[in-house]
């Protein structure tokens, strides 16, 4: 081991089929790019360890043996990026992104190319950018966290993906399916910067990715940009209202839909009489203890981006 080289640790999920679908040639080219730029590379399968904490401890011990910080690369979709980023808050070592997801909102928001070889060049030659990371209880979300119908959308979307393949259209098809079959309202109390509001809602959405919020034409994208919790509450759960809301979402006019309220805040607490709530976090379904506490860790994660995009948000 040459400790004068820069360590690069790439984390991927073997179950996602990174080496499948004729990607072996791309994989070899990635290794060549990084080696050419003076990196010593080691690859880690996220599913090979008992948990992400154990894996990241091993990776940090590896990097500590070198004179340079190097970079830790997350290769995958939202789930992989979230798992890696959750262990890298307030670390000096930057995170690199190889975008392998369906929407790749994190990469797109940071101007990281979706072409894997171009993204590899950014990891090798770019600069770290400090990014805001939103937290809900003891977990982070890079894109969004949501309650109510949205977790059902995720479950139905994954069922469609398994049956028909992974297409963006499935997100809307699954949405229609859920609206037809499942309409449940949550009875909650939401505290927004100290002010409490009773809420009866079929869907509550918290966004952290300003690009995703902009694509929905939501003004609260500015809130996410400056490091605030950006929230959306749908206040009615009847079928007609929900279909209109879905239609306005597809048209990019969600904020113009009736009974849709958006807000920005430094701190949000969601209270429920239930001890646990089902939450969709960056596309993964989890059960979380109540109350739910949300805040933003500002400038908490350094991510490698193209040089011209390396200003802090």
PLY file of the C-alpha trace (Angstrom):
ply
format ascii 1.0
element vertex 313
property float x
property float y
property float z
element edge 312
property int vertex1
property int vertex2
end_header
0.00 0.00 0.00
1.34 3.41 -1.03
0.12 5.82 1.65
1.11 8.79 -0.53
-1.68 7.90 -2.95
-5.23 9.16 -2.43
-7.62 6.51 -1.06
-10.89 5.99 -2.95
-13.46 3.66 -1.43
-16.40 2.83 -3.69
-19.56 1.51 -2.04
-22.16 -0.24 -4.16
-24.96 -2.75 -3.74
-24.32 -6.09 -5.44
-28.08 -6.75 -5.35
-28.66 -3.73 -7.60
-26.77 -5.50 -10.38
-24.00 -2.95 -10.82
-21.82 -5.50 -12.65
-24.74 -6.83 -14.64
-26.30 -5.56 -17.86
-22.99 -5.28 -19.72
-21.56 -2.73 -17.27
-18.28 -4.58 -16.77
-16.60 -2.50 -19.48
-17.80 0.71 -17.84
-16.55 -0.55 -14.48
-13.04 -1.10 -15.89
-13.04 2.40 -17.38
-14.02 3.86 -14.01
-11.07 2.14 -12.38
-8.74 3.46 -15.11
-9.94 7.06 -14.67
-9.39 7.02 -10.92
-6.06 5.21 -11.09
-4.81 7.75 -13.64
-5.62 10.53 -11.16
-3.56 8.95 -8.38
-6.24 7.08 -6.43
-5.77 3.72 -4.77
-9.13 2.02 -5.08
-10.98 -0.47 -2.95
-14.54 -1.59 -3.65
-17.07 -2.47 -0.93
-20.43 -4.23 -1.25
-22.91 -2.53 1.09
-24.77 -5.82 1.60
-21.62 -7.71 2.63
-21.58 -6.23 6.16
-24.11 -6.61 8.93
-24.94 -2.88 8.81
-23.76 0.38 7.27
-22.10 1.50 10.52
-19.79 -1.53 10.50
-18.93 -0.98 6.84
-18.18 2.73 7.27
-16.00 2.05 10.33
-13.88 -0.26 8.19
-13.67 2.36 5.43
-12.69 5.17 7.82
-9.95 2.97 9.27
-8.65 2.44 5.74
-8.57 6.16 4.95
-6.83 6.94 8.25
-3.77 5.05 7.00
-3.18 7.57 4.20
-1.67 11.04 4.25
-4.54 12.39 2.11
-8.28 12.35 2.80
-9.31 10.77 -0.49
-12.99 10.28 -1.32
-15.77 7.83 -0.45
-17.95 7.07 -3.47
-21.58 5.96 -3.29
-22.57 4.10 -6.47
-26.31 3.59 -6.64
-29.74 5.09 -6.30
-31.38 7.02 -3.48
-31.19 4.16 -0.98
-27.44 3.65 -1.35
-26.73 7.39 -1.35
-28.84 7.87 1.78
-27.12 5.00 3.63
-23.62 6.29 2.87
-24.45 9.96 3.47
-26.02 9.14 6.85
-22.57 8.08 8.08
-20.65 11.00 6.57
-22.21 14.07 8.19
-19.65 16.60 9.42
-16.75 14.54 8.06
-13.82 16.10 6.21
-13.68 13.27 3.68
-15.96 14.20 0.74
-18.54 11.90 -0.79
-18.55 11.14 -4.51
-21.67 10.09 -6.42
-22.03 7.61 -9.26
-25.72 8.05 -10.18
-27.40 4.69 -10.83
-30.97 5.53 -9.80
-34.16 6.26 -11.75
-34.50 9.99 -11.09
-31.05 10.84 -9.65
-32.30 14.07 -8.04
-29.27 14.48 -5.79
-26.81 14.23 -8.67
-28.87 16.50 -10.92
-29.30 19.14 -8.22
-25.51 19.29 -7.85
-24.79 19.33 -11.61
-23.15 15.91 -11.40
-23.30 14.26 -14.85
-25.58 11.24 -15.20
-23.06 9.59 -17.53
-21.01 7.34 -15.24
-17.65 8.08 -16.83
-18.28 11.83 -16.69
-19.36 11.46 -13.06
-16.13 9.56 -12.36
-14.13 12.49 -13.77
-16.01 14.84 -11.41
-15.09 12.62 -8.46
-11.44 12.72 -9.55
-11.11 16.38 -10.52
-14.01 18.27 -8.92
-14.24 20.14 -5.64
-16.22 19.43 -2.45
-19.46 21.34 -1.97
-21.08 21.66 1.45
-24.73 20.61 1.29
-27.65 20.85 3.71
-29.00 17.53 4.99
-32.49 17.17 6.45
-33.09 14.86 9.41
-36.19 13.10 10.71
-35.63 11.53 14.13
-32.34 9.64 13.81
-32.41 9.33 10.02
-31.57 11.68 7.17
-33.35 12.34 3.90
-31.57 13.69 0.86
-34.70 14.09 -1.27
-37.88 13.70 0.75
-39.70 12.14 3.67
-43.45 11.64 3.60
-46.42 10.27 5.49
-49.80 8.90 4.48
-50.46 7.96 0.87
-46.91 8.45 -0.35
-45.50 5.33 1.36
-48.33 3.41 -0.33
-47.28 4.95 -3.66
-43.74 3.67 -3.07
-44.91 0.12 -2.32
-47.17 0.07 -5.37
-44.49 1.63 -7.59
-42.00 -1.07 -6.62
-44.59 -3.72 -7.47
-45.02 -2.11 -10.91
-41.25 -1.89 -11.34
-40.81 -5.58 -10.60
-43.53 -6.48 -13.09
-42.95 -4.01 -15.93
-39.41 -2.64 -15.40
-38.17 0.55 -13.79
-39.82 3.48 -15.62
-40.74 6.97 -14.41
-44.29 6.40 -15.71
-44.80 3.79 -13.00
-44.67 6.55 -10.37
-47.85 8.09 -11.82
-49.53 4.75 -12.56
-48.96 3.59 -8.99
-50.31 6.92 -7.75
-53.57 6.40 -9.61
-53.80 2.83 -8.35
-53.41 3.92 -4.72
-55.96 6.72 -5.09
-58.49 4.26 -6.46
-57.92 1.60 -3.79
-56.51 3.30 -0.65
-57.51 6.63 0.86
-56.59 6.92 4.51
-56.31 10.16 6.46
-53.86 10.80 9.27
-54.98 12.67 12.36
-51.94 14.57 13.58
-50.73 17.70 15.29
-47.87 19.53 13.60
-45.67 22.00 15.46
-43.99 24.46 13.09
-41.35 26.62 14.77
-43.23 26.42 18.07
-46.76 26.94 16.68
-49.06 23.89 16.83
-51.69 23.06 14.20
-54.23 20.19 14.20
-54.02 18.38 10.86
-56.20 15.79 9.17
-54.40 14.81 6.01
-53.98 11.91 3.57
-50.46 13.04 2.63
-47.70 15.13 4.20
-44.50 15.66 2.22
-41.18 17.10 3.40
-38.62 17.92 0.71
-34.89 18.59 0.95
-33.95 18.59 -2.75
-34.54 22.00 -4.30
-34.49 20.57 -7.83
-37.27 18.11 -7.07
-39.30 20.89 -5.47
-38.64 23.21 -8.41
-39.85 20.56 -10.85
-43.10 20.55 -8.88
-43.08 24.36 -9.21
-43.17 24.73 -5.42
-42.03 28.08 -4.02
-40.71 26.26 -0.95
-37.76 25.10 -3.07
-36.13 28.31 -1.79
-36.66 27.08 1.77
-34.75 23.87 1.03
-32.03 25.87 -0.69
-31.33 27.96 2.42
-31.50 25.01 4.82
-35.07 25.02 6.10
-37.57 22.19 6.40
-39.83 22.45 3.33
-43.27 20.92 3.91
-46.45 20.28 1.92
-49.77 19.26 3.50
-52.85 18.10 1.61
-55.80 19.01 3.77
-58.57 16.96 2.14
-58.74 13.22 1.55
-61.83 12.72 -0.63
-61.29 10.99 -3.97
-62.18 14.02 -6.12
-59.70 16.28 -4.31
-56.92 13.71 -4.50
-57.42 13.11 -8.22
-57.33 16.85 -8.85
-54.18 17.12 -6.75
-52.49 14.29 -8.67
-53.48 15.94 -11.97
-52.07 19.30 -10.82
-48.87 17.53 -9.69
-48.42 15.98 -13.13
-48.95 19.43 -14.68
-46.39 20.95 -12.30
-49.01 23.10 -10.58
-49.30 21.43 -7.19
-49.35 24.70 -5.23
-52.36 25.83 -7.26
-54.35 22.78 -6.22
-57.09 23.40 -3.69
-56.46 22.40 -0.10
-52.69 22.16 -0.58
-50.57 24.12 1.90
-46.80 24.57 1.87
-44.43 26.05 4.46
-40.81 26.47 5.43
-39.49 26.15 8.99
-36.36 25.68 11.07
-37.93 22.92 13.16
-41.01 20.73 12.76
-42.48 18.19 15.16
-45.23 15.77 14.08
-47.34 14.39 16.94
-49.61 11.36 16.70
-51.64 9.27 19.10
-50.04 6.26 17.44
-46.67 5.15 18.87
-45.28 4.62 15.35
-45.89 6.03 11.89
-44.97 4.63 8.49
-42.63 7.02 6.69
-41.19 6.94 3.17
-37.59 8.20 3.29
-35.83 8.61 -0.07
-37.91 5.79 -1.49
-37.46 3.40 1.45
-40.32 2.51 3.82
-39.56 2.67 7.55
-41.54 2.60 10.79
-40.62 5.49 13.09
-41.37 6.29 16.72
-43.53 9.35 17.37
-43.27 12.23 17.74
-41.31 12.84 14.54
-38.67 15.56 14.94
-37.41 17.28 11.79
-34.55 19.73 11.37
-31.75 20.49 8.89
-28.04 19.99 9.47
-26.64 22.91 7.50
-23.55 22.46 5.31
-23.19 19.01 6.87
-22.07 16.87 3.93
-19.22 17.56 1.51
-20.01 16.20 -1.96
-17.69 16.24 -4.97
-19.17 18.40 -7.74
-17.87 20.04 -10.93
-15.53 22.95 -10.13
-17.96 25.59 -11.41
-20.70 24.24 -9.10
-18.65 24.06 -5.91
-20.11 27.06 -4.06
-21.77 26.23 -0.76
-25.56 26.38 -0.41
0 1
1 2
2 3
3 4
4 5
5 6
6 7
7 8
8 9
9 10
10 11
11 12
12 13
13 14
14 15
15 16
16 17
17 18
18 19
19 20
20 21
21 22
22 23
23 24
24 25
25 26
26 27
27 28
28 29
29 30
30 31
31 32
32 33
33 34
34 35
35 36
36 37
37 38
38 39
39 40
40 41
41 42
42 43
43 44
44 45
45 46
46 47
47 48
48 49
49 50
50 51
51 52
52 53
53 54
54 55
55 56
56 57
57 58
58 59
59 60
60 61
61 62
62 63
63 64
64 65
65 66
66 67
67 68
68 69
69 70
70 71
71 72
72 73
73 74
74 75
75 76
76 77
77 78
78 79
79 80
80 81
81 82
82 83
83 84
84 85
85 86
86 87
87 88
88 89
89 90
90 91
91 92
92 93
93 94
94 95
95 96
96 97
97 98
98 99
99 100
100 101
101 102
102 103
103 104
104 105
105 106
106 107
107 108
108 109
109 110
110 111
111 112
112 113
113 114
114 115
115 116
116 117
117 118
118 119
119 120
120 121
121 122
122 123
123 124
124 125
125 126
126 127
127 128
128 129
129 130
130 131
131 132
132 133
133 134
134 135
135 136
136 137
137 138
138 139
139 140
140 141
141 142
142 143
143 144
144 145
145 146
146 147
147 148
148 149
149 150
150 151
151 152
152 153
153 154
154 155
155 156
156 157
157 158
158 159
159 160
160 161
161 162
162 163
163 164
164 165
165 166
166 167
167 168
168 169
169 170
170 171
171 172
172 173
173 174
174 175
175 176
176 177
177 178
178 179
179 180
180 181
181 182
182 183
183 184
184 185
185 186
186 187
187 188
188 189
189 190
190 191
191 192
192 193
193 194
194 195
195 196
196 197
197 198
198 199
199 200
200 201
201 202
202 203
203 204
204 205
205 206
206 207
207 208
208 209
209 210
210 211
211 212
212 213
213 214
214 215
215 216
216 217
217 218
218 219
219 220
220 221
221 222
222 223
223 224
224 225
225 226
226 227
227 228
228 229
229 230
230 231
231 232
232 233
233 234
234 235
235 236
236 237
237 238
238 239
239 240
240 241
241 242
242 243
243 244
244 245
245 246
246 247
247 248
248 249
249 250
250 251
251 252
252 253
253 254
254 255
255 256
256 257
257 258
258 259
259 260
260 261
261 262
262 263
263 264
264 265
265 266
266 267
267 268
268 269
269 270
270 271
271 272
272 273
273 274
274 275
275 276
276 277
277 278
278 279
279 280
280 281
281 282
282 283
283 284
284 285
285 286
286 287
287 288
288 289
289 290
290 291
291 292
292 293
293 294
294 295
295 296
296 297
297 298
298 299
299 300
300 301
301 302
302 303
303 304
304 305
305 306
306 307
307 308
308 309
309 310
310 311
311 312
